[in-house]
Amino acid sequence: MHDQRPLAIALMGPTASGKTALAVDWAQRLGSEVISVDSALVYRGLDIGAAKPNADELALAPHHLIDIRAPHEIYSAADFAADALTAMQKLAAQDRVPLLVGGTGLYFRALLEGLSAMPEADADVRAQIEREAGERGWLALHAELAQVDAAAALRIHANDPQRITRALEVHRLSGVPISHWQQASQRRPFPFRVLKLVLAPEDRTVLHERIARRFDAMLAAGFLDEVRALRGDPRLHPDLPAIRAVGYRQAWSHLAGEIDAATFREQAVAATRQLAKRQLTWLRGEHDARWFDPSTQRAGLERALVQFVTRR
């Protein structure tokens, strides 16, 4: 039977792979709009360092789900999934093809596959875990996680306090490992047909060079002034998700006098490369996605787009 679901396109890829430029082009051609799938772009004030689309790009292609939270506020993957689906449905009702664009794998997974109904966040439990981390260190808490949920500990890096906190929180609240909750998640039929396209240079060194050039351009554009302004907000501190974003964490440390300018740049570029590596690892698990090098395989990308939107 013919699939009657409306269409959507997911432009996925690591940071600095050229997603925004292609999305703006395609949104204009399709007469549609972009839904950002990026956990940093939701925050107001995170502009230069998050590579947020500029005013000209936003005028050409309106973007949803950027600048929707203050940087001291929490925005979960479940929040994103609900907001993104609402935006998609509004565009589909206007007979427009939503463009999902970004590199936050957890957001894509929450939207397209759904999240398991595990316990919600508990401020008291999280505060206790933070206190323990201050006393014992995150390595010790990661070791604790390995004892109660070995599968989760294998997936979660020992230097990822946000995910360690969530995994321990779920176990302490329910007595059930977070990996069990995730396995029990029921995959729901998604109400759109989605074409998944991954933009990624075939040569990893090309991506690394783009990351370094883009970061230097951010510095020239006033990235440190942007972070100085954030540091002036007494509600903000380095443990917030917004401030833990790549680049911002390192800039915060530099402006606090903890590292010099050269070390700041080196650490920020290295952290961005590590982010790209994690994104690529996640994307390789998306077995129904088609991969293209945006520099050398643009013709293939164009064919994929045309074939998808003309078979409605």
N, C-alpha and C positions, 0 to 999 in steps of 0.2 A: 504494500500500500504506500502511496506517495506521502512523504513526510511533509505535513502542513505547518510545521513550526516555523516561526519567523527566523530570519538569518541574523547572525552576529559574527564579527571578526575579532579574533584575539591576536594582537601584535605583541608577542612576548620576546624577551631577550635580556641579556645582561646589561648592566649599566654602560652607557656610552656607546651603544651599538647602533644608534641612529633611529630609534623608534619614533621619537617625537616628530622629526622632519617628515618621515614617511606618513605618519598618522595625519599630520596637517594636510599634506598633499591629498591623501585618499579621502579625508573627510570633506574637502572641497569638491572633489570629483563626484563623490557619492551623494553630496548634499546632506551630509550627516554630521554627527558630533562625536566627540571623544569622551570616553569614561576612563578616567585615570585609575590605574591599578598600581598605586605606589604609596607605600606607607609613610613616606616623608612629605609628599605633596599635599596631604590632607591638612598640614599645619600652616597656619598663617605665620609669616615672618621667616619661614624657611624657604627662601627664594633662590638666591645665587648658589648656595652650596647644595641645594637639592635639584638643581637644573630645571627649575620650574619653567613652564612655557612663558615666554615674554608676552607683552601686550599685543604685539603684532601677530604672533602666533595664535593667541586667544581670539583676536578679532577675525582671523581667517577660519578658525576651527574652534568653536566653543567647547570647553572642557568641563566635565562634571567631576565632583568629588575632589576638588582642590580648594584649599583655603577654607575648610569647613570646621576646623577645630583650632582653638588656641593651643600653643605649644605645651601648656601645663595640663591639658586635658588628655584623657585616654580614649583611644579609638580602636575598637577590637576588630578582628577579622569578621566576626558575626555582624557587627555594625556595618562593615563595608559590604558584606554580601547582601544585606537587606537594602542598603541605599543603592547599590549598583543595579540590583534587579529592578528596583522601582524606576531608575533612570532608563534602563533598557526597555522596559515595558512602555514608557512614555514615548520613546523614539519609535518603537515598533508600531504604536498606535497611529503615528504620523507617516507610516510606511517608509521609515528610514532605518538603515542598517547600523546598529551600534558598533562603535570601534572601541574594544577594550584594549588599553595600551599601558604596558608597564612591566615591571620585573619583580614584583612582590609575589613570590610563589604561594605563600599562605593565603593571600587575598584571592588569587585565582582558584586555589583549591576550595576555599570556603564558598565561593560563588558557584563554581561549576560542579562541585561534587557534594557540597554540604559539609557541615561540621557535626560531630557527634554531640549528643545532649549531655555533656559532662557538667559537673558542678560549675556554677558561676564564680567569678572572682570574689574573694573574701579579704577585705582590707586588713583585718586583724591577723589572719594567717600570713598574709604577705609581709606585714610589718614584722612579725616574728621571724620569718625567714631572712628578711633584710638584716635584722639584729644579729642573727646567727652568722650571716655572711661576714658582718663586720668583726665578729669575734673569732670565727674559725676560718674564714676565707671560702671563696667559691669552689676551690678544688675539693675541700672537705665536703661541701654540700653536694657536689657532683658525685663524689664517692658514695655518699648516702643514697643518692638517687640510684646508683648502680646496684645497691643492695636491695632496693624495693622494686625497681623496674629496670632490669638490665637492658631490655630492648630500647627503652627511651634513652638511657644513658649512652648507648651506642650511637644514636642519631643526634644527640645534643652535645655540642662541644663544651668542654669544661670552661671556656671563656664566654659562654652565652648566658649571662645571669637572668635574662628575661625568661628564657625557655626553661632553665633549671627551676626558677621560682614557680612557674606555672605547673610543671610536672610534679614538684613536691607538694604544691598547694592542692592539686587534685587528689593526690594520694592521701594527704592528711585529712581532707574533707570527707572522702568517700571510702577510704580503705582499699580502693581499686586502682591499679596502675593506670596512668594516662594512656599507655599503649593499648591496654585492653579496651578502654573507652573508644579509642580511635579505630580499633579493629571492628568494634561492634556498630560503628556508624553505618546507617542504612543509606546506600546510594539512591538518591531520588532522581527521577527523570527530569532533566533540565528543560525548561520550556522554550529553548532556542536551539537551532542548529548552529554550531560554532565551528568556524574554520580557524584552526590554530596554526599560526605562522611564527616561527622563531627566527629572529634576526641575529646572526652571530658571524663575525669574521672567521673564515676558515683558519687563518693564521693567528694564533693567540697573541703573538708579539704585536700585531696590528692593533688589537684591542688594548693591550697594555700601553702602547704609545698614545692612543686616543685618550685613555684615562689620564695620563700624565699631562698631555696638552690641555685637556679640558680643565683639569684642576688648576693649572697655571693661569688659564683664562679666568677662572673663578676668582683667584687671588687678585688679578689685575682689575676685576670688576668690583672689588670691594667686599669680598667674602668675610674678611676679618672684622670689618665695620659692622656687617650684619650680625655677627656673633657677639660683638661688643654690645649691640643693642639688646640682644636676647639676655645677656648677662646682667643687664640693668633691671630685669624683671625679677623681683624677689620671690616670685612663685616658682621660678625655674631652678633646677639643680641637675647635676650630671647623670642621675639615675632615671630620669624621665625618658620614655621612648623617643620623644622628639630630639632630645639632646644626645641620645646614644646613636643617632643616625650617623652614618659614615661621613667623616669630614668634620662634623660638628663636635663630636666627642674630642677629637684631636685639637681642634681650634680652641675649645673650652680649656683644655689643659695648657695650651700655649699661652693663652691670655691670663691664665691663673699663675703663670710663671713657673710651671712644672717642667716644661720642655722649651728649648730654644726654637727659633724660626726654621732652621734647617731640619731639625728633628721632626718638627710639626709637619712640614711638607712631606718628608720621607715617610712618616707613619701614616699620614692621610692617604697618600697615593698607594702605599702597600695595603692599607685596609680596604680601599676601593677595589684593588685587584683581587683581594680575598673575597670580597662580596661578589664580584663577577664570577669567580670560580665556583662559589656556592650556588649562584643562580644557574650556571651552566650544568652543574651536577643535578639540580632539581629538574631542569628542563629536559635532560636526557631521559628522565623517567616519564615524560609525556609522550607516550608511544604513538599517539594519534596526531602529533604535531609534525609539520613539514618545515625543514630547516633551509635557510637561504643566507648566503653572504650578501648583504645589501650593496656592497661595492661592485661585486662581479656577477651577481645573479639577479639583477633587477628585472631582466626580461622574464625569468621564471616566476618571480613574485607577481608581476603584472598578469601573467597567464593564470596563476592560481586565483587571483582576485576576480578576473573576468569570468572564468569558468564557474566560480562559486556564485557570483551575484546574478548570472544570466540563466541559471538553471531553476530559478524559482517557478 
